[in-house]
Amino acid sequence: MKKSYKSIILAIALMVSITGAFATSYTNSSKTQDPKYNWSRFDGNGNPLPPLINKTFAEAVAITGCNGSYHICASAFGGPTLRYS
């Protein structure tokens, strides 16, 4: 009888650990990613520059160097706007 209880306890422990591993894996894989946008870019005089395609806000800031409150530097279609400092 003791052997049966040990088997049941081991089976439950194994089941709990496997369930925990799958839950952790699922949680890590479903983290939200920053949305990506297509950006229109402008120079300091408002003239168009080549667009940024499929870039996040952070990527656009890194590429343009803009994150101020002056003239528009880049504008995402359906998203945020970057401005010159």
Number of C-alpha atoms within 10 A of each C-alpha: 5 7 8 9 10 11 11 12 12 12 12 12 12 12 12 12 12 12 12 12 12 12 12 11 11 11 10 10 9 8 8 7 7 10 10 16 19 18 25 18 21 21 14 12 9 12 9 13 12 9 14 19 13 14 17 20 19 11 13 25 16 11 11 17 14 19 18 12 12 12 16 21 28 27 20 22 11 9 13 12 19 24 19 17 12
